[in-house]
Amino acid sequence: MKKLFSAFVAMTFALSLTAVALAETEAKFAGKAMEAAPAKSAESTKLAVPAKKKVARKGPKGHQITGVVTAIDADAGTLTVRGRKGTVGLKAGAKVKLGAVKEGDQVLVKYAGDTALSVKRVTAKK
């Protein structure tokens, strides 16, 4: 049984070396074929290969923080939230209404960069 297993391992190793050598050889031939082929214009290349659709991000990556409002200025549209990982000072986004939030409230704030995207009051866990 040990001899059979050893033979199997040796055959697998030999096949892996052969596969690597074959792939290397094909890559060399492909490179020479690309050099020998006439260069195509940029337009014909664009027509031949369909373009991949890219999903455009609308801004910086969004974050969220749950914490206590330590400072709020509804007129200026700014608030400061102290959470577990630190304090964050934010400007209210266009859709955010700060009228219902007051200092000392527990809130969940979703934000990107330094702009609050949403502010929701949450009940404190007891």
C-alpha positions in Angstrom: 0.0 0.0 0.0 2.9 2.4 0.8 4.5 1.7 -2.6 1.2 2.4 -4.4 0.8 5.7 -2.5 4.4 6.7 -3.2 3.9 5.9 -6.9 0.7 8.0 -6.9 2.5 11.0 -5.3 5.4 10.7 -7.8 3.0 10.6 -10.8 1.1 13.7 -9.5 4.3 15.6 -9.0 5.5 14.7 -12.5 2.2 15.8 -14.0 2.3 19.1 -12.2 5.8 19.8 -13.5 4.7 18.9 -17.0 1.7 21.2 -16.8 3.8 24.2 -15.7 6.3 23.6 -18.5 3.5 23.3 -21.0 1.9 26.5 -19.8 5.2 28.3 -20.0 5.8 27.1 -23.6 2.3 28.2 -24.7 2.8 31.6 -23.2 6.0 32.1 -25.2 4.3 31.0 -28.4 1.4 33.3 -27.7 3.8 36.3 -27.2 5.5 35.6 -30.5 2.1 35.3 -32.3 1.0 38.6 -30.9 4.2 40.3 -32.2 3.8 38.8 -35.6 0.1 39.7 -35.9 -0.6 43.1 -37.6 -1.6 45.8 -35.1 -5.3 46.6 -35.1 -6.7 50.1 -34.8 -8.2 51.1 -31.5 -11.7 51.4 -33.0 -11.7 47.8 -34.3 -10.5 46.5 -30.9 -13.3 48.4 -29.1 -15.9 47.0 -31.5 -14.6 43.4 -31.1 -14.6 43.4 -27.3 -17.7 44.5 -25.5 -17.1 47.0 -22.7 -17.7 45.9 -19.1 -20.2 47.9 -17.1 -18.7 49.6 -14.1 -20.8 50.5 -11.1 -19.9 54.0 -10.1 -19.9 54.8 -6.4 -21.6 58.0 -5.5 -19.1 59.0 -2.8 -17.0 57.8 0.0 -17.7 54.6 1.8 -20.5 54.8 4.3 -20.1 54.2 8.0 -22.4 54.2 11.0 -22.1 55.1 14.6 -24.4 54.6 17.6 -23.9 56.9 20.4 -25.0 59.9 22.4 -25.4 63.4 20.9 -23.0 65.6 22.8 -23.6 68.8 20.8 -26.1 69.9 18.2 -26.8 73.1 16.3 -29.9 72.7 14.2 -29.5 76.1 12.6 -26.0 75.4 11.4 -26.9 71.8 10.7 -24.1 70.2 12.7 -24.0 67.5 15.4 -21.4 65.7 17.4 -21.9 62.0 18.4 -19.8 60.2 21.0 -19.8 56.4 20.4 -17.7 53.5 21.6 -14.9 54.1 19.2 -14.7 57.8 19.6 -16.4 61.1 18.8 -17.5 62.2 15.4 -18.4 65.7 14.3 -20.8 65.8 11.3 -22.7 68.2 9.0 -26.3 67.2 8.4 -27.0 66.1 4.8 -29.8 67.6 2.6 -32.4 65.1 3.7 -31.5 65.0 7.4 -33.8 66.8 9.8 -32.2 67.6 13.2 -35.3 69.2 14.8 -36.4 66.1 16.7 -32.9 65.3 18.0 -31.6 67.0 21.2 -28.4 66.8 23.2 -28.2 63.6 25.3 -30.3 61.5 22.9 -29.1 58.1 21.9 -28.9 58.0 18.0 -27.9 55.8 15.1 -26.1 57.9 12.5 -25.2 56.7 9.0 -22.6 59.0 7.4 -20.1 59.3 4.6 -17.0 61.5 5.0 -18.1 64.3 7.3 -21.8 64.3 6.2 -24.6 62.6 8.1 -26.9 60.7 5.7 -29.5 59.8 8.3 -30.0 60.4 12.0 -32.4 58.1 13.9 -33.2 58.2 17.6 -32.9 54.8 19.3 -34.0 53.7 22.7 -31.3 52.9 25.2 -30.9 49.2 26.1 -31.7 48.5 29.7 
